[in-house]
């Protein structure tokens, strides 16, 4: 998958001013929308991206999932992404299509989703909203819609940034066992609040995240893993190139 991304980048003429980026990251728990994707364990990631004119970008991310039952025991997920962004004054509009390709697991865990968002920046503050949709697929037992809002505030004259998110996941269910991967107890809400210290290419972060998913009682699905859907604090270190 990474080879495809890089070969696609190489096919673009130099005159098109392709801008490459890459980075590595380590976290104490890979959490997304309030759910752990690494069985509550530390995870590592690496990513590459090429910014293409006029506003497109092509990239891929590889993240360890540590045999998480949510992904059928997969050891890693590879996520190729095609995105587009456009700035209109203080507003920024963006959209993307991404694949989640799980490796080392069993049972056909991979799926595709797309999304769009808008944000507005004024000085050190930014607010935004997004929608992400995964059409009906056997791997996720139906479809999945995520609606979220986010905010960032850079503390003036310091390297610190405060970030927060809220979101809601819903969708139709064809297979309740598989649908529990992304929605352990059906529709749910998630939230997070964190702080980042950005110094050149180095970013240090500490984030609290939570959901309204109850962790009482046994899981109705082996993919639900509700014990890793409660309140957590995760630390993250990333370096970009």
N, C-alpha and C positions, 0 to 999 in steps of 0.2 A: 504494500500500500504506500509506504514511504517512497519507494522507487517510482511509483506512478506519479506521485506529487512532484518529485524532483524532475522527472523527465518532462512533465507538463510544463514546469517552470522553465526548463532549458529550451523549450520550443519557442518561447517568446523572444522576439528580437531585442538585442541589447538597447536599441534606441528607444524601446518602450519604457525604459527606466524602471525595471523590476527592482523592488526593495526587499531583500531577504531579512528574515528575523528567525531567531531560535532561542530556546531556553530550556532549563531544567528546574525541577521543583521537587521538594520533599515535604510531606505533611504527616501529622500524627494520625489523621483519619481522613480519607477521601470522601467528603460529604457533598451531596447534591440534592437540593430541594429538601433538606433536612434528613435525608436517608444516607446511611453509609454505603459506599460502593466498594469498601475494602475490608468488610467484616469487623469494623471497628479497630483495625490495625493500621500501622504506619504504611504509607504508600509513596511511590516515586513516580515521576512523570517526566517526559521530554517532549518538546514540540518544535515544529518548524512551520514557517508561514512565509509566503511571498506576496507582497502587495503589488497588484497589477493595475495598470490604468485601464479604463477610467473609473476607479473606485472598487474594483473587484479584488478579492484576495483568495488564495488557495493554500491550504495547510493541512497538517495532520498532527495528532497528539496521541501518544502512547502512555497509558497509565496502568500501573499494577493494581490488580483487584484482589490479590491474596487468597484466591479460592473462595470468594464470597458466594454463599448459597443463593443470593439474589440473582447472580449471573450464571447459575448452574455449575459453580465450582471453577469458573474461569480464572486464569492467572493474570490476564491483562485484557484491556480493551483498547482497540485502535480506532481513532475517530478522524477520518478524512472529512474536510469541510470546504465548501465553496461559499464565500460570502460576498456581500456587496454593501457599501456604505456611501452616503452622500451628506455633505454638510450644507446647510442652508441657514446662513447667519449663525445664531446661537444654537440652532437645532441640528441634530444628527439623526438621520434615518438609516436603518440597516436591516438586512435580511440574510438568511443563510439556509443551507441544506447540509445536513451532517449524517454520517453513518456511525453506528456504534457496533463495531465488529469485535465480538468476544472470542478470545483464543484460549484453548486448553480446557474448556468446559464441555458439557454434554447437553444435548436437547435442543439445539438451534436457538441460541439466545440473541442473535444479532437483529437489529432493527434500524429504521431510518426515521428521522424527524426533520422538520423545517420550522422556521420561525421568522418573526419580524419584530422590530422595536423602534422606539423613538426616544430621544433624550434631549434635554435642554441644559446648557451650561451658562452660568452667570458668575463670573469671577471664580472663586475657589469651590463653588457649589455646583452640583449636577444632579438632576432628577430625571428618571426615565421609567418607561413601561415597556413590557414585552409580552408576546404571545408565542408559545411553542406548541406545535401540533405533530403528533405521530399518528399517521393514518392506521386504520385497522390492520394488524399484523398478528400472525400466530404466535410470535415470540413474546408479545405483550398482552395477549388474550383479549384484543379489541383495539380501540383507539385511545389516545391520551391527549388531553388539552391542559396546558399550563399557562396561567395568566399571572403575571408578576409585576411588581413595582420595585424600584431601587433608588437609592440616594447616596451621594458621596459628598463629603465636605472636607476640603483641605484646610488644616489649621494654619492660618497665616504665619509666615516667617519660621515655620518648623517643617520637618520632613514627615509629619504625621498626617494621616488621612483617616477619617471615620466613615465607615460604610454600613449600610443597612438594606435589607430586602424583606419583602413579604410576598407570598404567592399562594395560589390555590390550584390543586390538581383534580381534574374530573375526567370522565370519559365513559363510553359505552363498554359493556363487558360481554364478550363471547365465551371466554374461558376464565372462570373465576380464579382458578389456580394460577394461570399465567398473569392475569391482570394484577395480582397481588405484588408482582415485581415492582411496579411503579406506584401502586396505590395499595399498601398493605391492608387497609381496612375500608377500601372504597375511597370516595372523595375526601380530601384533607387539606389543611392549611399548613404552611411552613413560614418560618421567619428566621432572620439572622441579624446579628449586630457585631461589628468587628472594628479593629483598628489596625492600620498598616503603617509601617515606617519604610519610606521609599528613599533610598540613597543611591543614586546612579542606577546601575543595572541590578542592584540588590534590593529585594523587597522582603520584609519580615512582617508576618501577620498573625493575629490572634482573633479567632472568631467563635462566638457563641451561636449555636443554631438549635432550633427546636421545632416540634410539630404538635398538632393536637391528636396524634395517633396514640391510643391507649396501648400500653405494653403489658396489660393484665391478661392472663389466660393463655392457652396454647395457640400457636399460629394455625389458621385454617389452611395455609399453603406453605410448602417448604421454601417458597420464594419470598415470603412476606418479611421474615427476619425483623419482627417488631422490636426485638431487644436492642437493635441499633437504630431506632427511629425516634428516640427520645432526646431530651436536652443534652447537649454535648459542647465541650470547648475543644477546638482544634487549633494547633499552631502550624504555620506554613512558612517555608523559606523558598524563595525562587530567585533565579539569576537569569537575566535576559541578555542576549547578544545582538 
